[in-house]
Amino acid sequence: MADETVYPAEEKQQFIADCKKIFNSDAGINVLRKLAFYCYENRITSVADNVYLTYFNEGKRAVIIHIRDMIAENGLPRQEKVIQTDTERE
């Protein structure tokens, strides 16, 4: 899907700036860390014998990937501070 269908050109830069402002704060980094786990950023989304739940999980994963892409927009690196650990649980 092209960005223009989601964000009109005049709103895209403001949205990117808002994402960076929110998710580069200490509170935002904490929220992003939890979202990364909840949204299956670095985990398998597949659920055996339930394609609908797999699709649902992929939708959640698409959200965190989109947020990361907005933070990384304009050549800025993705946040290195946010690291999901194996000790986190849902």
Contacts in CASP RR format, 6 or more apart in sequence:
PFRMAT RR
TARGET T0000
AUTHOR 0000-0000-0000
METHOD contacts of the structure
MODEL  1
MADETVYPAEEKQQFIADCKKIFNSDAGINVLRKLAFYCYENRITSVADN
VYLTYFNEGKRAVIIHIRDMIAENGLPRQEKVIQTDTERE
3 12 0 8 1.000
7 15 0 8 1.000
15 70 0 8 1.000
16 70 0 8 1.000
16 73 0 8 1.000
16 74 0 8 1.000
19 67 0 8 1.000
19 70 0 8 1.000
19 71 0 8 1.000
20 70 0 8 1.000
20 71 0 8 1.000
20 76 0 8 1.000
22 28 0 8 1.000
23 29 0 8 1.000
23 31 0 8 1.000
23 32 0 8 1.000
23 67 0 8 1.000
23 71 0 8 1.000
23 79 0 8 1.000
24 71 0 8 1.000
24 79 0 8 1.000
29 79 0 8 1.000
29 81 0 8 1.000
29 82 0 8 1.000
32 64 0 8 1.000
32 67 0 8 1.000
32 79 0 8 1.000
32 82 0 8 1.000
33 82 0 8 1.000
33 83 0 8 1.000
33 84 0 8 1.000
33 88 0 8 1.000
35 41 0 8 1.000
35 63 0 8 1.000
35 64 0 8 1.000
35 67 0 8 1.000
36 42 0 8 1.000
36 64 0 8 1.000
36 82 0 8 1.000
36 84 0 8 1.000
37 43 0 8 1.000
37 84 0 8 1.000
37 88 0 8 1.000
37 90 0 8 1.000
38 60 0 8 1.000
38 90 0 8 1.000
39 60 0 8 1.000
39 61 0 8 1.000
39 63 0 8 1.000
39 64 0 8 1.000
40 57 0 8 1.000
40 58 0 8 1.000
40 60 0 8 1.000
40 61 0 8 1.000
40 64 0 8 1.000
41 61 0 8 1.000
41 64 0 8 1.000
41 65 0 8 1.000
41 68 0 8 1.000
41 84 0 8 1.000
42 84 0 8 1.000
45 54 0 8 1.000
45 57 0 8 1.000
45 58 0 8 1.000
45 60 0 8 1.000
45 61 0 8 1.000
46 54 0 8 1.000
46 57 0 8 1.000
47 53 0 8 1.000
47 54 0 8 1.000
47 57 0 8 1.000
68 78 0 8 1.000
68 79 0 8 1.000
71 78 0 8 1.000
71 79 0 8 1.000
72 78 0 8 1.000
END
